[in-house]
Amino acid sequence: MISRASGCSVVFNGEIFNFKSLRERLSCMGHRFSSQSDTEVLLASYDQWGEGCLDYLDGMFSFAIYDPNNNLIFIARDRAGEKPLFYSWNAGSFYFASELKALFPFNEISRRIDPFSLECFLSFGYVPGSNCLVRGVKKLPPAHRMILRLSTMDLDVRRYWAVPASPDLESDIH
């Protein structure tokens, strides 16, 4: 989907649970919608708040937004990590997908097992953090966003949310 207002485009996997209330709020701010789609609301949220849109989203999602005005790709994953997002940066090319198998048609993507990740999987039953079973491929962790600046090819990955500390827990520790 492409935003008429900004020219930004989005690919989206998931669901924004609070899209109706966000749609209403964004409509009051002057945004116009042509569908009842949560994808359109996601794109309008990015148009309105940029990276800050993540503060408003309640849902299970992974998405990528191409922002031609700022010459970047903005990628994010939901707080609980319900929707996966894999990426690889090889031979000067950047690839991403919500399923690992979607990366395999590209020759630049390795099909070799990462030994450390395999050891983790066999020991714990899962691969922790941003590691992936395939060498050269990473997972964007839950509650993280990444920005790829296309002019410099700089990749900035950051956590955008953390579980708030409980006041009771803090007082129990001290």
Helices and strands as residue ranges (DSSP letters): E 9-16, H 19-28, H 38-49, G 50-55, E 59-67, E 72-77, E 86-90, E 93-97, G 100-103, H 115-124, E 137-139, E 144-149, E 154-159, H 167-173
